[in-house]
Amino acid sequence: MSATILGFSTFVYLAAFILSLAAARSEGRNLLNRAVWWAALAGLVLQSIGMGLRWWESHQMGVGHAPLANFYESLVFFAWAVILLSLGAARSKASPVMPFVLALAVGLMGYASFAPQVESGIKPLIPALKSNWLAIHVMTCFLGYAAFVLATVVGVLGLRLREKGRDSAGLDDLFTRYLSFGFILFTIGIMTGSVWAFQAWGRYWGWDPKETWALITWLIYAAVIHERQRSGGLARRAVVLALIGLASVLFTYIGVNYLPGLHSYL
């Protein structure tokens, strides 16, 4: 049942994405942008129900745990987090980033559903994952990832507007807010991960590939925030650093799975 609802939410996001493309080309953007926002919200509600049902289904199977434990569940939560943060900032009116956000959500959900290497079944947790820190650590890290993705997209769009001589103050503000929010949450994610690592493996930090690249990502976005403060606005150097940070986020999430370590999803 949960898989059906999650699959349906993907198609709702796809419809919202198509609508967002129409809104971007339409003169009557206000009405269409609101329609995009509400369509994306409908997808988010459906996805939330699907995630809740998956949690309930895991309890029915006797292996109850938050749906955050494997690659499939992380992809679903990543999509959910990106949509949630984008809608929260837009406040009932779709922002210019919505086509990109919705495309990402559709891509993540589609990959989770159809990629042969992604196992979607509910399975018992390995001993190291049987911890109350699981939900806290994974949620804060992925909300941080989502905020960094949105900050980067907003930064690129804002820089393009400014180079065209148009007002980018709203996107500059969003860039700063997403950066700050993501950095705080990702910092909490690293800290809670260290505590969890001590409980599971007897050490706070072991330079596992995931840990190392998480630190690299953290340092890059610290540099982005520093450059944003130093330049006093949406500067090209800050956006370029954010793009480098986005590449690091993707490698931290997916790339390290192909390296030997304790955090591999594959």
C-alpha positions as CSV (number, residue, x, y, z in Angstrom):
1,M,0.0,0.0,0.0
2,S,2.8,2.5,0.9
3,A,4.6,1.8,-2.4
4,T,1.4,2.5,-4.3
5,I,0.9,5.8,-2.6
6,L,4.5,6.8,-2.9
7,G,4.3,6.0,-6.6
8,F,1.2,8.1,-7.0
9,S,2.9,11.0,-5.3
10,T,5.6,10.8,-7.9
11,F,3.1,11.4,-10.7
12,V,1.6,14.3,-8.8
13,Y,5.0,15.9,-8.6
14,L,5.4,15.2,-12.3
15,A,2.1,17.0,-13.0
16,A,3.2,19.9,-10.8
17,F,6.5,20.0,-12.7
18,I,4.7,20.2,-16.1
19,L,2.5,22.9,-14.6
20,S,5.5,24.9,-13.4
21,L,6.9,24.9,-16.9
22,A,3.7,26.3,-18.2
23,A,3.7,28.9,-15.4
24,A,7.3,30.0,-16.3
25,R,6.1,30.8,-19.8
26,S,2.7,32.3,-19.0
27,E,1.8,35.9,-18.5
28,G,-0.7,35.0,-15.8
29,R,1.9,33.7,-13.5
30,N,0.3,34.4,-10.2
31,L,-2.6,32.1,-10.7
32,L,-0.5,29.3,-12.2
33,N,2.2,29.7,-9.6
34,R,-0.4,29.2,-6.8
35,A,-1.6,26.1,-8.7
36,V,1.9,24.7,-8.8
37,W,2.3,25.3,-5.1
38,W,-0.9,23.5,-4.2
39,A,-0.1,20.7,-6.6
40,A,3.3,20.2,-5.0
41,L,1.7,20.4,-1.6
42,A,-0.7,17.6,-2.6
43,G,2.2,15.5,-3.6
44,L,4.0,16.2,-0.3
45,V,0.9,15.2,1.7
46,L,0.5,12.0,-0.3
47,Q,4.2,11.2,0.1
48,S,4.0,11.9,3.8
49,I,1.1,9.4,4.1
50,G,3.1,6.8,2.1
51,M,6.1,7.2,4.4
52,G,3.9,6.9,7.4
53,L,2.3,3.8,6.0
54,R,5.7,2.3,5.3
55,W,6.6,2.9,9.0
56,W,3.4,1.2,10.1
57,E,4.0,-1.7,7.7
58,S,7.4,-2.3,9.1
59,H,5.8,-2.6,12.6
60,Q,3.3,-5.1,11.2
61,M,6.2,-7.2,9.9
62,G,7.8,-7.1,13.4
63,V,10.8,-5.1,12.3
64,G,9.4,-1.7,13.1
65,H,11.7,1.3,12.4
66,A,11.5,4.8,10.9
67,P,11.7,4.6,7.0
68,L,15.2,6.1,6.9
69,A,17.4,3.0,7.0
70,N,18.2,2.1,3.4
71,F,19.0,3.6,0.1
72,Y,15.4,3.5,-1.1
73,E,14.1,5.2,2.0
74,S,16.8,7.8,1.9
75,L,15.9,8.7,-1.7
76,V,12.3,9.1,-0.7
77,F,13.1,11.2,2.3
78,F,15.5,13.4,0.3
79,A,12.7,14.2,-2.2
80,W,10.3,14.9,0.7
81,A,12.8,17.2,2.4
82,V,13.5,19.2,-0.8
83,I,9.8,19.8,-1.5
84,L,9.1,20.6,2.1
85,L,11.8,23.3,2.4
86,S,10.9,24.8,-1.0
87,L,7.2,25.1,-0.1
88,G,7.9,26.4,3.3
89,A,9.9,29.3,1.8
90,A,7.4,30.0,-1.0
91,R,4.4,30.4,1.3
92,S,1.4,29.5,-1.0
93,K,3.1,30.9,-4.2
94,A,5.6,28.9,-6.2
95,S,9.1,30.4,-6.3
96,P,11.3,30.4,-9.4
97,V,13.1,27.4,-8.1
98,M,10.0,25.1,-8.3
99,P,10.7,23.7,-11.8
100,F,14.1,22.6,-10.6
101,V,12.9,21.3,-7.3
102,L,10.0,19.3,-8.7
103,A,12.3,17.9,-11.4
104,L,14.7,16.7,-8.7
105,A,11.9,15.2,-6.6
106,V,10.5,13.3,-9.7
107,G,14.1,12.1,-10.4
108,L,14.7,10.9,-6.9
109,M,11.4,9.2,-6.6
110,G,11.7,7.7,-10.0
111,Y,15.2,6.4,-9.3
112,A,14.0,4.9,-6.0
113,S,11.2,3.1,-7.7
114,F,12.8,1.9,-10.9
115,A,16.6,1.6,-10.5
116,P,17.5,-2.1,-10.4
117,Q,20.2,-1.5,-7.7
118,V,17.7,0.1,-5.3
119,E,16.1,-2.5,-3.0
120,S,12.7,-1.2,-1.9
121,G,11.8,-4.0,0.5
122,I,11.4,-3.6,4.2
123,K,14.0,-5.5,6.0
124,P,15.2,-5.9,9.6
125,L,17.8,-3.4,10.8
126,I,21.4,-4.6,11.3
127,P,22.6,-4.2,14.9
128,A,24.4,-0.9,14.3
129,L,21.2,0.7,13.0
130,K,19.1,-0.3,16.0
131,S,19.4,3.0,17.7
132,N,17.3,6.0,18.7
133,W,19.9,8.1,16.9
134,L,18.9,6.7,13.5
135,A,16.0,9.1,12.9
136,I,17.7,12.2,14.4
137,H,21.0,11.7,12.5
138,V,19.5,10.8,9.1
139,M,16.7,13.5,9.2
140,T,19.1,16.3,10.1
141,C,21.7,15.3,7.5
142,F,19.2,15.0,4.7
143,L,17.3,18.2,5.6
144,G,20.8,19.8,5.5
145,Y,21.4,18.2,2.1
146,A,18.1,19.5,0.9
147,A,18.8,23.1,2.1
148,F,22.2,23.0,0.4
149,V,20.6,21.9,-2.9
150,L,18.1,24.7,-2.7
151,A,20.7,27.3,-1.7
152,T,22.8,26.4,-4.7
153,V,19.8,26.5,-7.2
154,V,18.6,29.8,-5.7
155,G,22.2,31.2,-5.9
156,V,22.6,30.3,-9.5
157,L,19.2,31.8,-10.4
158,G,19.9,35.0,-8.4
159,L,23.3,35.5,-10.0
160,R,21.8,35.1,-13.5
161,L,19.1,37.7,-12.6
162,R,21.7,40.1,-11.3
163,E,23.9,39.8,-14.4
164,K,20.8,40.7,-16.5
165,G,20.4,43.8,-14.4
166,R,17.2,42.6,-12.6
167,D,16.4,42.7,-8.9
168,S,17.7,39.6,-7.1
169,A,17.2,40.7,-3.5
170,G,14.5,38.1,-2.8
171,L,16.7,35.3,-4.1
172,D,19.7,36.7,-2.2
173,D,17.7,36.5,1.0
174,L,16.6,32.9,0.2
175,F,20.2,31.9,-0.6
176,T,21.3,33.2,2.9
177,R,18.4,31.5,4.7
178,Y,18.9,28.1,3.0
179,L,22.6,28.3,3.6
180,S,22.2,29.0,7.3
181,F,19.5,26.5,7.8
182,G,21.4,23.8,6.0
183,F,24.6,24.5,7.8
184,I,23.0,24.3,11.2
185,L,21.2,21.1,10.5
186,F,24.1,19.4,8.8
187,T,26.3,20.4,11.8
188,I,23.8,18.7,14.1
189,G,23.7,15.7,11.8
190,I,27.5,15.3,12.0
191,M,27.5,15.7,15.8
192,T,24.6,13.2,16.3
193,G,26.4,10.8,13.9
194,S,29.5,11.0,16.1
195,V,27.5,10.1,19.2
196,W,25.8,7.2,17.3
197,A,29.2,6.0,16.0
198,F,30.5,5.9,19.6
199,Q,27.6,3.8,20.7
200,A,27.8,1.4,17.6
201,W,31.5,1.1,17.0
202,G,33.2,2.5,20.2
203,R,34.7,5.6,18.5
204,Y,33.4,9.1,17.7
205,W,35.3,9.5,14.4
206,G,37.1,7.0,12.3
207,W,37.8,8.7,9.0
208,D,35.4,6.4,7.2
209,P,34.8,7.7,3.6
210,K,31.3,9.0,4.5
211,E,32.6,10.8,7.6
212,T,35.5,12.3,5.7
213,W,33.4,13.6,2.8
214,A,30.7,14.9,5.2
215,L,33.5,17.0,6.8
216,I,34.7,18.2,3.4
217,T,31.1,19.2,2.5
218,W,30.8,21.0,5.9
219,L,34.0,22.9,5.3
220,I,33.0,23.9,1.7
221,Y,29.6,25.3,2.9
222,A,31.4,27.1,5.8
223,A,33.5,28.8,3.1
224,V,30.3,29.7,1.1
225,I,28.8,31.3,4.2
226,H,32.1,33.2,4.8
227,E,32.2,34.4,1.2
228,R,28.6,35.5,1.4
229,Q,29.3,37.5,4.5
230,R,32.5,38.9,3.1
231,S,31.0,40.0,-0.2
232,G,27.8,41.4,1.4
233,G,25.6,39.9,-1.3
234,L,25.1,37.2,-3.9
235,A,28.6,37.1,-5.3
236,R,29.8,34.9,-8.1
237,R,32.5,33.4,-5.9
238,A,30.0,32.3,-3.3
239,V,27.8,30.7,-5.9
240,V,30.7,28.9,-7.5
241,L,31.7,27.5,-4.1
242,A,28.1,26.5,-3.5
243,L,28.2,24.5,-6.8
244,I,31.4,22.8,-5.6
245,G,29.6,22.1,-2.3
246,L,26.6,20.6,-4.2
247,A,29.0,18.2,-6.0
248,S,30.4,17.3,-2.6
249,V,26.9,16.7,-1.3
250,L,26.2,14.3,-4.1
251,F,29.5,12.4,-3.6
252,T,28.9,12.3,0.1
253,Y,25.5,10.8,-0.5
254,I,26.0,8.5,-3.5
255,G,29.7,8.4,-4.5
256,V,31.0,7.0,-1.2
257,N,28.7,4.0,-1.6
258,Y,31.2,2.7,-4.1
259,L,34.1,3.0,-1.6
260,P,34.8,0.5,1.2
261,G,33.3,1.7,4.4
262,L,30.7,1.4,7.1
263,H,28.1,3.7,5.6
264,S,27.5,2.2,2.2
265,Y,23.9,1.9,1.1
266,L,24.8,-0.5,-1.8
